[in-house]
């Protein structure tokens, strides 16, 4: 089975990024793609708990009552092409709920050693360090997620591998993409020699900022996706700082924010929460689609998260960090009862 590829990066509290929200300008617009907010979202990357067989998993997803399903594109990542969802299976899951959209998980800022593109010789020792002869774009393993390797995401060679995976997702019948590691630019904004974070830091390899390189990468993905499927939906996970860029806003349809109010075990610093919310509110207020994913474990922490979500008028998916279950969908206050 596939494993979760999410990376939770350090959140910085610098106050300059969204000072007075001036970077958005007076007429902030959400994506030009006319997409309605989903009535409910499920986010599942590991399927073991949903059923004992592939067919049971398919039936559970079909009957879950959520409008948007974010899915790992392979039911069994170790089985090659045979392990991927088929067009017929996706059609059946989609048809079970009116207006349903199926979004394929796609990591654009880290390489995963269980993907079709991975070459075992890149890290034959499995020590988390690329071996001699590995492509230059491949960087050491993310210490928080075994099997996930940081990359120079602006590299044409890396991008070609991801775009090939994108093509496979649309060939299988997915309606859109759920882009993870959009916030990978943060890895490169830290100056280890000075022990500080430098927002809008310049990438010496491209002459642009690392943020701009990510915006351009997302734009390229959006162009390819909509060439394959004109109505393709693109959701960016995290990287809310990029919402200050109109090109980024135009490329995507929705933003998903992880761990906004908690890290799953305790509440975040209020200043950190306020900083992230400052980046999200203009998009929300312009009727851009945004939802929060929280992994709160304790009942008291879940209550805190839900109350904060109510105040901010943000829908929230409470789920497990391993993304093995459907979780609980909580729409914004005043929009109806809790989803299934």
Secondary structure by P-SEA (a helix, b strand, c coil): cccccccccccccccccccccccccccccccccccccccbbbbbcccccccccaaaaaaaaaacccccccccccccccccccccccaaaaaaaaacccbbbbbbbbbccccccccccccccccccccccccccccccccccccccccccccccccaaaaaaaaaaaaaaaaacccccccccccccccccccccccccccccccccccccaaaaaaaaaaaaaaaaaaaccbbbbbbcccccccccaaaaaaccbbbbccccccccccccaaaaaaaaaacaaaaaaccbbbbbbbcccaaaaaaaaaaaaaacbbbbbcccccccccccccccccccccc
